[in-house]
Amino acid sequence: MPHVLLIEDDAAVRDGMELVLRRHGYDVDTAATGEEALALLDGPAGKTVELAVLDLMLPGIDGFEVCRRLRARSTLPVIMLTARGDDADIVQGLEAGADDYVVKPVTAPVLEARIKAALRRAEPQPAHPERSEYTGLVVDRAGLTVTRHGTPVALPPTELRLLLELSASPGRVLSREQLLERVWDHDYLGDSRLVDAAVGRLRAKIEDEPARPRYIQTVRGFGYRFGPV
């Protein structure tokens, strides 16, 4: 039974979503504030949480800051679920480390589909015999680990899957649509911001100079390719 943490300050919305998720077989913990959620994740119950659904407009620290703090210490998948649908909010949410961004109102089937997709991305990848070594970067597909200059790099599931997908075919260009389908599992109606934001976060972690990427290169007008230069 997947364990979801629902972070929502509106009691009516929170109770309704909890009821729906429980009916669909999820184990649900709830938090009304970001501080409460972070404390819960630091406690015994937090060890079994597999995904967080995070509202943005919270009392105290807002959802952006909650996501940043989560991402600084955890690879827990995060879905931002909010009424704020401006481009600037979506970009900020993705850059804060969210794996997905869903604008309210959303139907129960769509939310559950997004949760299932995020949980699938978090599942261990099939074992692969290859252990790819590049200058300063090691991608271990069997162990699902990444090291940079000998230092382990903690990557959330989406960023790890993105790196595995790109590095599986060095030199091959993959379009944003292909990456959406292969990494995010379903069609996001052509919204490439998920890919661009995830690439930006990944570069910040594995590149020596993210502004002049060596590993993940942009092919203008097409997409991205992995190719140490």
C-alpha positions as CSV (number, residue, x, y, z in Angstrom):
1,M,0.0,0.0,0.0
2,P,1.7,3.2,-1.1
3,H,2.3,5.7,1.6
4,V,1.5,9.3,0.7
5,L,2.0,12.5,2.7
6,L,-0.6,15.1,1.9
7,I,0.4,18.7,2.8
8,E,-2.6,21.0,2.5
9,D,-3.8,23.7,4.9
10,D,-7.4,23.8,3.8
11,A,-9.1,21.2,6.0
12,A,-12.0,20.6,3.7
13,V,-9.7,20.0,0.7
14,R,-7.3,17.9,2.8
15,D,-10.0,15.7,4.2
16,G,-11.6,15.2,0.8
17,M,-8.3,14.3,-0.8
18,E,-7.4,12.0,2.0
19,L,-10.7,10.2,1.7
20,V,-10.3,9.7,-2.1
21,L,-6.7,8.4,-1.7
22,R,-7.6,6.0,1.0
23,R,-10.5,4.7,-1.1
24,H,-7.9,4.0,-3.8
25,G,-5.8,2.0,-1.5
26,Y,-3.2,4.5,-0.3
27,D,-1.9,4.9,3.2
28,V,-2.2,8.6,3.9
29,D,-0.6,11.0,6.5
30,T,-1.6,14.6,6.5
31,A,0.0,17.9,7.5
32,A,-1.6,21.4,7.6
33,T,1.7,23.3,7.4
34,G,5.2,22.9,6.0
35,E,6.7,22.8,9.4
36,E,4.4,20.0,10.5
37,A,5.2,18.0,7.3
38,L,9.0,18.4,7.8
39,A,8.7,17.3,11.5
40,L,6.6,14.3,10.4
41,L,9.2,13.3,7.8
42,D,11.9,13.5,10.5
43,G,10.0,11.1,12.7
44,P,9.3,7.4,12.5
45,A,6.3,7.8,10.2
46,G,8.5,9.7,7.7
47,K,10.6,6.6,7.0
48,T,7.7,4.9,5.2
49,V,6.5,7.9,3.2
50,E,7.0,7.3,-0.5
51,L,5.6,10.5,-2.0
52,A,4.5,14.0,-1.0
53,V,1.6,15.9,-2.5
54,L,2.4,19.5,-1.6
55,D,0.3,22.6,-1.7
56,L,2.0,25.9,-2.3
57,M,0.0,28.4,-0.3
58,L,0.7,27.3,3.2
59,P,0.8,29.2,6.4
60,G,4.4,29.7,7.7
61,I,6.9,28.5,5.2
62,D,5.4,28.2,1.7
63,G,5.4,25.2,-0.5
64,F,8.4,26.3,-2.5
65,E,10.5,26.5,0.6
66,V,9.2,23.2,1.9
67,C,10.2,21.6,-1.4
68,R,13.7,23.1,-1.3
69,R,14.2,21.8,2.3
70,L,12.9,18.4,1.3
71,R,15.2,18.3,-1.7
72,A,18.2,19.3,0.3
73,R,18.0,16.2,2.4
74,S,15.8,13.7,0.6
75,T,15.0,12.2,-2.8
76,L,11.3,11.8,-1.9
77,P,9.1,12.4,-5.0
78,V,7.1,15.6,-4.7
79,I,4.0,16.6,-6.6
80,M,3.0,20.2,-6.2
81,L,-0.7,20.6,-6.3
82,T,-1.9,24.2,-6.3
83,A,-4.3,26.7,-7.7
84,R,-1.4,28.9,-8.8
85,G,-0.9,28.1,-12.5
86,D,1.1,31.1,-13.7
87,D,4.2,30.2,-15.7
88,A,6.4,31.8,-13.1
89,D,5.0,29.7,-10.4
90,I,5.3,26.5,-12.4
91,V,8.9,27.3,-13.3
92,Q,9.7,28.2,-9.7
93,G,8.1,25.0,-8.4
94,L,10.0,22.8,-10.8
95,E,13.3,24.6,-10.1
96,A,12.6,24.1,-6.4
97,G,12.8,20.3,-7.1
98,A,9.3,19.2,-7.6
99,D,8.9,16.1,-9.8
100,D,5.5,17.2,-11.1
101,Y,3.3,20.3,-11.0
102,V,-0.4,19.9,-11.1
103,V,-2.8,22.9,-11.2
104,K,-6.1,22.7,-9.3
105,P,-8.9,21.9,-9.9
106,V,-7.9,18.3,-10.7
107,T,-10.0,15.2,-10.8
108,A,-9.3,12.3,-8.6
109,P,-8.4,10.0,-11.6
110,V,-5.9,12.5,-12.9
111,L,-4.3,13.0,-9.5
112,E,-4.1,9.3,-9.0
113,A,-2.5,8.9,-12.4
114,R,0.1,11.5,-11.6
115,I,0.8,9.8,-8.2
116,K,1.2,6.4,-9.9
117,A,3.5,7.8,-12.5
118,A,5.7,9.5,-9.9
119,L,5.8,6.3,-7.8
120,R,6.8,4.3,-10.9
121,R,9.7,6.7,-11.6
122,A,10.8,6.1,-8.0
123,E,11.0,2.4,-8.5
124,P,14.5,0.8,-8.9
125,Q,15.5,0.6,-12.5
126,P,16.1,-2.9,-14.0
127,A,19.6,-4.1,-13.3
128,H,22.1,-3.3,-16.0
129,P,25.6,-4.7,-16.2
130,E,27.1,-1.4,-17.4
131,R,29.0,0.9,-15.2
132,S,29.8,3.9,-17.3
133,E,32.7,6.1,-16.5
134,Y,33.3,9.5,-17.9
135,T,35.8,12.1,-17.0
136,G,34.9,12.8,-13.3
137,L,31.5,11.1,-13.6
138,V,30.5,7.5,-12.9
139,V,27.0,6.2,-13.6
140,D,26.5,2.8,-12.0
141,R,23.3,1.4,-13.6
142,A,23.3,-1.8,-11.4
143,G,23.7,0.0,-8.2
144,L,21.7,3.1,-9.3
145,T,24.4,5.4,-8.0
146,V,26.2,8.4,-9.4
147,T,29.5,9.8,-8.3
148,R,31.2,13.0,-9.3
149,H,34.9,13.2,-8.7
150,G,34.6,10.3,-6.3
151,T,31.8,12.0,-4.3
152,P,28.3,10.4,-4.3
153,V,25.6,12.5,-5.9
154,A,22.1,12.2,-4.4
155,L,19.6,12.4,-7.2
156,P,15.8,12.3,-6.8
157,P,14.1,9.5,-8.9
158,T,13.2,11.8,-11.8
159,E,16.7,13.2,-12.2
160,L,18.2,9.8,-11.9
161,R,15.9,8.4,-14.6
162,L,16.7,11.4,-16.8
163,L,20.4,10.8,-16.4
164,L,20.1,7.1,-17.1
165,E,18.0,7.7,-20.1
166,L,20.3,10.3,-21.6
167,S,23.6,8.4,-20.8
168,A,22.2,5.1,-22.2
169,S,22.9,6.4,-25.7
170,P,25.8,8.9,-25.6
171,G,25.8,11.2,-28.6
172,R,22.2,10.5,-29.5
173,V,19.8,13.5,-29.4
174,L,16.5,12.9,-27.6
175,S,13.7,15.4,-28.0
176,R,11.9,16.9,-25.0
177,E,8.8,14.9,-26.1
178,Q,10.8,11.6,-26.1
179,L,12.2,12.4,-22.6
180,L,8.7,13.3,-21.3
181,E,7.4,9.9,-22.5
182,R,10.4,7.9,-21.3
183,V,11.1,9.6,-18.0
184,W,7.8,11.0,-16.9
185,D,5.8,8.0,-18.3
186,H,2.9,10.0,-19.8
187,D,2.2,12.8,-22.1
188,Y,2.3,16.3,-20.5
189,L,0.6,17.9,-23.5
190,G,3.8,19.3,-24.9
191,D,4.9,21.1,-21.7
192,S,8.6,21.0,-22.0
193,R,9.2,22.9,-18.8
194,L,9.4,19.7,-16.8
195,V,12.3,18.5,-18.9
196,D,14.1,21.9,-19.0
197,A,13.8,22.3,-15.2
198,A,15.0,18.8,-14.5
199,V,17.9,19.2,-16.8
200,G,18.8,22.4,-15.0
201,R,18.8,20.8,-11.6
202,L,20.7,17.8,-12.9
203,R,23.4,20.0,-14.4
204,A,23.8,21.8,-11.2
205,K,24.7,18.5,-9.5
206,I,26.9,16.8,-12.0
207,E,28.5,19.5,-14.1
208,D,31.6,21.4,-13.0
209,E,30.2,24.5,-14.8
210,P,26.5,24.2,-15.3
211,A,26.4,27.2,-17.5
212,R,28.9,25.4,-19.8
213,P,27.7,21.8,-19.5
214,R,30.1,19.0,-20.4
215,Y,27.8,16.1,-20.0
216,I,24.2,17.2,-20.9
217,Q,24.3,19.3,-24.0
218,T,21.5,21.3,-25.4
219,V,20.8,20.8,-29.1
220,R,18.9,23.9,-30.0
221,G,15.6,23.3,-31.6
222,F,15.7,19.5,-30.9
223,G,16.4,18.5,-27.3
224,Y,19.3,17.1,-25.3
225,R,22.1,14.6,-25.7
226,F,24.6,13.1,-23.4
227,G,28.1,13.4,-24.6
228,P,31.1,14.4,-22.5
229,V,33.2,17.0,-24.3
